[in-house]
Amino acid sequence: HKFEEAGRLAKTILDRDPENLVALGTLSDALLERGRYDEAATVAQRQMNARPGMASYARGSYLRWLKGDDRGATLFIRDALQGRDARDPEPAAWTFVEAATLFWHLADYDGADAVYAEALKWIPDYPSALVGRARVALAKDQPGLAVSYLEKAYRVRPLPETAWLLGDAR
């Protein structure tokens, strides 16, 4: 969580290479995490202008959602999913989780569950997707199913949030 330091490093890289996609994404994220939303959106747009793709569209989706633009967020995440590549499954799984989380926030639990399941097709036992499916199961009053997802997620990545949810499910 060294967002200020990450932002400075990204700016140093961008001084030499103004269209460096990783540095643009890092700077946008660093600004976002420090509450500088408009600046984060401007840098995310620079990233999209440099090369539209999964990372820039997913970032744009999240920024739209933060501003209360559910429709714009949904359109951006759909564009992000167009860029998935079977040779690199982790970004696809992550993006499916981001898309599913949009459905979750819109209280479309069936839609969220289906998209979390799609993430698991890309990376079986992907912890974020398992936790998402567990949240859906809890929302649908299926604690036993939630426990099974959370136990798998905790084995792969033992995070406090997962343990807390597992305790609630049990």
N, C-alpha and C positions, 0 to 999 in steps of 0.2 A: 504493500500500500504506500509506496513512495511515489505518489502521483506527481508531485512537484518536480522531483528529480527526473522522473521518466519524461515529463514534458520538456524539461531543459535539454535532455539528451536528444529527444526527437527533433527539437528546434535546431540543434547543432547539426544533425544529419541533414535536415531540410535546407540548411544554409548551403550545403554542398550539392544536394540532390533534391530540388524542390518537388519532385514528383515521386519520391520514395514512398511506396504504398504502405509499407510497414510503419515507417516513421509517421506518416499522416494518420494512420489508424491509432497508433500509440498516443500521438498528441491529442487527437479527438477524444480518446478514452480518458486521458489524464485531465483534460479540461472538464469533461462530463462529471468525473468523480469528484471534482472540486467545485461543482455547482455552477460552472460557467457554460450553461447550455447553449446560448446563442453562438459563442465562440466555437464550441464543440461541433455544432451543426455546420458552421462555416468551413471548418477543417474537414469534416466528413464530406461536404460537397466538393472540396478540392480533391479528396481521394476519389470520389465518384467521377469527377471530370478527368482525372489522370487515367483511370481505368475502371469502368464500372465492373462490378463483380460481386461475388458472394459476400465478402467482408464489408464492402461499402454499402450494399443494399441492406444487409442485416443491421449495420450501424444506423442507417437512415430509418429503418423500421423502428428501432428502439427509441430514437430521438422523436419520431412522430408520436409514438405511444405515450412518451413522457408529456407531450404537449396536449394529450387528449384526442389525438387524431387516429381513432381506431381504424378507420377505413384506409387512410394513408399508410398506417403501419402494416396492415394486412397486404396491401398492394406491394409494398417494398419487400416484405418477407417472401412473398411469392416470387418476385424477381430474383431474390437471393437464391432461392431453391433451384432456379433455372441453371445455376452455375455449378451444380454438384458434379463431382468427378469420382467414379468408382475406384480410381487409383489412389485417392486421398480421402478416405472415409470419415476421418475425424471432423473436418470442417462441415461436411454434410450432416453428420449426426448432431453436431452443435447447433447448426442452423435449424434442423427439424425441432430440436428442443426449444429454441427461441420461438419458432412458429407455434408450437404446441402451447407454450406459455401465454401467447396472445389469446388463444382459444380459452385457456384457463381463466384469464382475467376477464374475459367476456362471458364467463359462466357457461360456456359450451363444453361441458365435461366429456361428452362423447367424442366431440371433435378433437379436444386436447388429447384424450387417450389414444385415439387413432394415430395422431401425429407423433406422440411419444413412441408408440409401437413402431412407426416407420423409422425413427431414429435408431431403434434397437435392431432393425434390419441392417443398418450400416455398421454398427458396432454392438454386437451382443454384450449384454451386461454393462452398457454405458451408464455410469452412475447417475448422471443428471436426468436421463430418460427414465430410469428406474424410480428415482425419487418423484419425478413428475407423475408417473403412473400410480405411485403410492398415494400421492395427494388426491388424485382423481378417485381412487378406491375409497379413501377416507371420506371424501365428499359424497360418495354414493353409499355410505354406511357399509363398507366391505372391509372391515379391519383385518381379517385374516389374509386377504389378498394383499393388502397394504404391507403387512408384516413380511410376506414372502419377497416383495419387491425391495423393501428397505433392508432386509437381511443381506440380500445380494449386493445392494449398493454399498452397504457398510463394509462388507468384506473387501470390495474393490477399492473403496476410498472412504476410510473411517473419519467422517467429518462430524463435528458436534451437532449440526442441524439434522443430519441423518439419524443420529442416535436419539435426539430429542423426538423426532417424528416417530421413530421406532417405538420409543417408550409410550407415546400417545396411542399408537396403533395397538400395542399390546394391552 
